Amino acid sequence: MGTKYFTVDEANALLPQIEPIMARLLEKRARAVEMYQQIEPLLADLHLDIGGPTPTQMALDFVEIGQLIQQLQAMGCVVKDINVGLLDFLCDRDGRDVYLCWRYGEPEISFYHDLHTGFNGRQSV
């Protein structure tokens, strides 16, 4: 499959599908981080066999995180940061490739940035 290019309207039309996936992804990520912090002291002991409900649930959450990222990528999104829910959509803007940029919680895609500038280089569409 080739690279998917989006217009602002096409990317915005996907947001109702993307938002619940991103919400679930952020929820799973937060829970995995919390669980990791609980077991992190145990991980330093290489001789300790860690098992039980917390590591098992954390592993399952990581599997689901991977699946959620794959779902977003299958829609043509570029997953940039799962800590804040940041996605990009490739767009041809006046003959040059840019990313339409969306962060979870924003009502619509209102920004873009050059491929090399990232989030800090966002400009209004």
N, C-alpha and C positions, 0 to 999 in steps of 0.2 A: 504494500500500500504506500502511496506517495505521501508527501508532506501535505498536511491539511492547512489551508489558509482560510481565515475567517474575516468577515466584515464585522463591524461593531454590532449591527443588528443580529447577525447569525450567532455571535458569541453571547450577546445578551439573551437571545432566545433559549440558549442552553442553561442559563443560570437556574431556572426552577428545577432542573434535573441535577445540576452540580451541587447546589447548596446543601441538600440533605446528605449527599455523599461526603462533602467536606465537613459537615457537622459531625458525622459519625467518625471520620478520620481524626478530627481534632479531639473528640472524646476518647477514642481508643489510644491516641498518642499520650494524652494527659494521664490516663490510667496506667499505661505502661511505664511512664516516667515515675509515677508515684510508687508503683510496685518495685521498680528497679531501686529506688532510694531505700525501700524497706530491706531489700536483700543485698544491697551493695557491700555492706561490711562483711557479709559471708563470702562474697566472691573473691576477696583477697586471699582466702585460705585455699590454696590449690589442692589440698588434700581432702577437703570437705565435699561430700557428695550432696549437692543441693537438689531437693525435690519437694514435692508437696503442692498445695493449691496455688500459692502465689507464683512460683516460677512457671507452673503449668499454664495458668491464666495469662501470664505475661507472654509466653510463647504463642498462645492462641491469638492474643491481641496483635502480636507482630505479624502473624500470618494474615489476619484480617486487614491490617494496615497495608500490607503489600497488595492484597486484592483490591482494596479501595483505590490505591494509587493506579493500579492497572486499569480500573474502570475509567478513571479520569483521563488517563493517557489514551485509552481506546476511543474516547470522544474527541480526541485531537488536542487536548489540553497539555501544556507543559507544566508539570508540578515543580514549583520553585522552592517553596518553603512550607513544610507541614507544621512548623511551630506556630505560624500565624495564619495559615490557610491561604497561601499566595499562589495564584495560577497565572500563566501567560497563555495567550492565543496568538499564533503567528498571523501576521496581517501584511498585505501589500499596501503600503501607504505611499501614494504618488511614485510608484516604481521602485520603492526600496522596502526591504523587509524590516518590520518592527514587531514588537510584541504589544498586543493589547493586554493590559494588566488589571487583574482583579484580586482583591483581598476579601476573604470571608467577612461578611457583615456589610459590605458595600452594596447598595441597592441595585447598582448597574455598573457596567464597564464604562468608566469615564476617563480613563488614562491610557496612555501608551508610553513606551520607551524604546530607545534604540536597543539592538540586540546586545550590545556591549556595555550599556550603562546601568541596567538593572533598575530596581525599585526606586532608588534615590534619584534617578533621572526621569521620573514620570512627568509627563506633560498632559494637559487636557486634550481629549480627542476633538 
